[in-house]
Amino acid sequence: MPTRHFSCACLLAGILALPAARAADDDIINPDRPDVAESSQVVGAHRVQLEAGLQWDRQRDPDAHVRTLTMPTMLRIGLSPTLELRLETEGRTIAHASNPDTGVHTVDAGWAESAASVKWHVVDQDGMRPSVGLIAGVALPTGSRALRGTGFRPSLMLPADWDLGHDWSLSVMPGVGRDSDEGNSGAGAHYTYGVFAAALGKAFSERLRGFVEVAAPRIARAAHGGTQAVADAGVSWLVNRDCMLDAMVVHGLNRNTPDLSLAFGISVRR
């Protein structure tokens, strides 16, 4: 058995050996947006939660300056106390590009592809052992031709959360996914990429929370587009138990990532 497959098998075996999780406390909405690291918690049985926002990205390369507006949206549907279905997309995507040498300006717009996933809340926190979830998803070849990928591309994420006490929390999310090199020199070749994110959160009051995060949404070889890395910080404001607002600023840490991003969103449930 290849090492990668053996490691995945060991990971799943370890998760299945953990004691069953209790139903999550759904007294207060707990969105997965806006940062990269997602919560191990689910929305709860018979709950429907919508998380939507606007994100503006700026990337300045020697040959082009690009500003992109996206509308990330996720619908989460509670199937049981520990299981949820998730449908998500970056929504309408509008990119403004300008050539710094010629001044030529172009605008491209389209619909981003969608993805479907299932999140399982595996186990609650117990001492030093974190609360653990498992997200199995697949990107779907939908949306505008210029914005869609090739075929069905699976991913597996393992979010883990710690309540550190004194209103502090820590979230870590490793993951792995499959993608295609269509359009690059290795056109059509499939490859595996990694994901990692770590976020430190602080509750300043019953309504106001903040976080800082370091994340690599994609860890890949240069031949496959290279690694993306960001540092971000944000706040969320609890309007009521079923509605939360958020804002985030993101700084790209390398050439493969937009150098500046701003995000604003709202999450509601019923």
C-alpha positions in Angstrom: 0.0 0.0 0.0 1.5 3.5 -0.9 2.6 5.6 2.1 -0.1 8.3 1.4 -2.9 5.7 1.3 -1.6 4.0 4.5 -1.4 7.3 6.3 -5.0 8.2 5.4 -6.2 4.7 6.5 -4.5 5.2 9.9 -6.0 8.6 10.3 -9.5 7.3 9.6 -9.0 4.4 11.9 -7.9 6.7 14.7 -11.0 8.9 14.2 -13.4 6.0 14.2 -11.8 4.8 17.5 -12.7 8.0 19.3 -15.8 8.1 21.5 -18.9 9.5 19.8 -19.6 13.2 20.0 -22.5 14.7 21.8 -24.9 17.0 20.1 -23.4 20.5 19.6 -24.7 23.4 21.7 -26.6 25.4 19.1 -27.6 28.2 21.4 -25.4 30.7 19.4 -24.7 30.7 15.7 -21.1 29.5 14.9 -20.2 30.3 11.2 -17.2 28.8 9.4 -16.5 32.1 7.6 -14.5 34.2 7.1 -11.1 32.6 7.9 -9.5 29.5 6.3 -9.6 27.3 9.4 -13.1 25.9 9.8 -14.8 24.9 13.0 -15.2 21.3 14.0 -18.9 22.0 15.0 -22.0 21.5 12.8 -25.2 23.5 12.6 -27.3 20.9 14.4 -30.2 18.7 13.3 -33.0 20.4 11.3 -31.0 23.7 11.1 -30.3 25.6 7.9 -27.5 28.2 7.9 -26.6 30.6 5.2 -23.1 32.3 5.2 -22.5 34.9 2.5 -20.1 37.7 1.9 -18.2 40.0 -0.5 -14.4 39.6 -0.9 -12.1 42.0 -2.8 -8.6 40.8 -3.8 -5.7 42.9 -5.2 -2.7 41.3 -6.8 0.2 43.4 -8.3 2.6 41.6 -10.7 5.2 43.2 -12.9 3.0 42.6 -16.0 -0.5 43.1 -14.6 -2.4 44.6 -11.7 -5.6 42.6 -11.0 -8.5 43.5 -8.7 -11.1 40.7 -8.2 -14.5 40.8 -6.5 -16.1 37.5 -5.4 -19.3 36.6 -3.5 -18.5 33.5 -1.4 -21.6 31.8 -0.3 -22.2 28.6 1.7 -25.5 26.8 2.6 -25.2 24.4 5.5 -28.0 21.9 6.2 -28.1 19.9 9.5 -28.8 16.2 8.8 -28.3 15.1 12.4 -26.8 16.4 15.6 -23.3 15.6 14.3 -23.7 15.7 10.5 -24.3 18.4 8.0 -24.5 18.9 4.2 -22.7 21.9 2.7 -23.0 23.6 -0.7 -20.7 26.4 -1.5 -19.4 28.7 -4.3 -17.4 31.9 -4.8 -20.5 33.2 -6.7 -20.3 36.0 -9.2 -16.6 36.8 -10.0 -15.5 40.1 -11.5 -11.9 40.7 -12.4 -10.4 44.1 -13.4 -6.9 43.8 -14.9 -4.6 46.6 -16.1 -1.2 46.5 -17.7 1.1 49.0 -15.9 3.2 49.5 -19.1 0.5 50.1 -21.7 -2.4 51.2 -19.5 -4.7 48.7 -21.2 -7.6 47.7 -18.9 -9.8 44.6 -19.2 -12.8 43.3 -17.3 -13.7 39.6 -17.1 -16.9 38.4 -15.3 -18.4 35.0 -14.7 -19.8 32.5 -12.2 -17.4 30.5 -10.1 -17.7 26.7 -9.8 -19.5 25.1 -6.9 -18.5 22.4 -4.3 -20.4 20.0 -2.1 -19.3 18.4 1.1 -20.3 16.7 4.3 -19.0 17.7 7.7 -19.1 15.2 10.6 -18.5 16.4 14.2 -16.5 13.4 15.4 -15.8 14.1 19.0 -16.0 16.9 21.7 -13.1 18.4 23.5 -11.9 16.4 26.5 -9.0 17.9 28.4 -6.1 18.4 26.0 -7.8 16.4 23.3 -9.5 18.9 20.9 -13.0 18.9 19.5 -12.5 17.2 16.1 -14.5 17.3 12.8 -14.1 15.7 9.4 -15.0 17.4 6.1 -15.2 15.3 2.9 -15.9 17.4 -0.2 -15.7 17.5 -3.9 -15.3 20.5 -6.3 -17.8 20.3 -9.2 -17.1 21.3 -12.8 -19.9 24.0 -12.9 -20.0 27.7 -13.5 -18.5 29.7 -16.4 -16.0 28.0 -18.6 -13.0 30.2 -17.7 -13.6 29.7 -14.0 -14.3 26.0 -13.7 -11.9 23.2 -13.0 -11.6 19.8 -14.7 -13.7 17.0 -13.5 -14.6 16.2 -9.9 -11.8 17.0 -7.4 -12.1 15.6 -3.9 -10.7 17.0 -0.7 -10.5 15.9 2.9 -10.1 18.4 5.9 -9.7 17.7 9.6 -10.6 20.8 11.7 -9.7 20.7 15.4 -10.6 23.2 18.1 -9.4 23.9 21.6 -11.1 26.0 24.2 -8.0 27.4 26.0 -9.9 29.2 28.7 -10.1 32.9 29.6 -12.0 33.5 26.4 -9.2 32.2 24.1 -9.5 29.5 21.5 -7.3 27.8 19.0 -8.3 26.2 15.7 -6.1 24.1 13.5 -7.1 22.5 10.1 -4.8 20.3 8.1 -6.1 18.8 4.8 -5.4 17.3 1.5 -7.0 17.6 -2.0 -6.7 16.5 -5.6 -6.6 18.9 -8.6 -5.7 18.9 -12.3 -2.9 20.8 -14.2 -5.1 21.7 -17.2 -3.7 24.8 -18.8 -0.2 24.3 -17.3 2.8 22.5 -19.0 1.5 19.2 -17.5 -1.9 19.6 -19.0 -4.4 17.1 -17.7 -2.1 15.6 -15.1 -3.6 15.2 -11.6 -1.7 16.0 -8.4 -2.2 16.1 -4.7 -1.9 19.4 -2.7 -2.0 20.1 1.0 -3.9 22.6 3.2 -3.0 24.0 6.6 -4.4 26.7 8.7 -4.1 27.8 12.4 -6.2 30.5 14.0 -6.1 32.0 17.5 -9.4 33.5 18.7 -10.4 35.9 21.5 -13.8 36.8 22.8 -13.7 40.4 23.9 -17.4 40.4 25.0 -20.5 38.4 24.6 -21.0 39.9 21.1 -17.5 40.8 19.8 -14.8 38.3 18.9 -11.5 38.6 17.0 -9.0 36.3 15.5 -5.6 36.2 13.8 -4.6 33.4 11.5 -1.7 32.0 9.4 -2.8 29.7 6.6 -1.6 27.9 3.4 -4.9 27.3 1.5 -2.8 25.3 -1.1 0.6 23.6 -0.6 1.9 22.5 -3.9 5.0 22.2 -6.0 6.0 25.0 -8.3 5.1 22.9 -11.3 1.5 22.8 -10.0 1.2 26.5 -9.4 3.1 26.7 -6.1 2.1 27.3 -2.5 -0.3 30.0 -1.4 0.3 31.5 2.0 -1.6 34.3 3.9 -1.8 36.0 7.3 -5.2 37.4 8.2 -7.1 39.0 11.1 -10.7 39.7 11.6 -13.6 40.4 13.9 -17.2 39.1 14.2 -20.2 40.8 15.8 -23.1 38.7 17.2 -26.3 40.6 16.2 -28.5 38.0 17.9 -28.3 34.3 18.5 -29.1 33.5 14.9 -27.2 36.3 13.0 -23.5 37.3 12.9 -21.6 39.9 10.9 -17.9 39.6 10.1 -15.0 41.5 8.6 -11.4 40.4 7.7 -8.2 41.7 6.2 -5.8 39.4 4.5 -2.1 39.9 3.6 -0.6 37.6 1.0 2.8 36.2 2.0 4.1 35.2 -1.4 3.7 35.8 -5.2 1.1 33.1 -5.6 -1.4 34.9 -3.3 -3.1 38.3 -3.7 -1.1 40.8 -1.7 -4.2 42.3 -0.1 -7.8 41.1 0.5 -10.8 42.5 2.3 -13.8 40.5 3.2 -17.2 41.3 4.8 -20.0 38.9 5.5 -23.2 37.9 7.2 -24.3 34.5 8.6 -27.9 33.7 9.5 -29.7 30.5 10.5 -33.2 29.2 11.2 
